[in-house]
Amino acid sequence: MTALVWLVPIALVMGLVGLGAFLWSMRSGQYDDLDGAAERIFIDADADRPMASVEDDATEPKPSR
């Protein structure tokens, strides 16, 4: 029975800390852009490079092995 005297308040404090962390993350905008991260996988890596380097890659001959 004495263990419950310690465990119940500890569980309540841990729950309040978790709730506080969740509310802080909501207010600081952690969940604002849910679709951006999901759609980033579809972006081609070559699209991030300048056009000059993409054209250079297309005109240079590939080395044969």
Protein Blocks (a to p, Z undefined) as FASTA:
>chain_A
ZZmmmmmmmmmmmmmmmmmmmmmmmmnopmmmmmlmmmmmmpcfklmpcfklmmmmmmpc
cddZZ
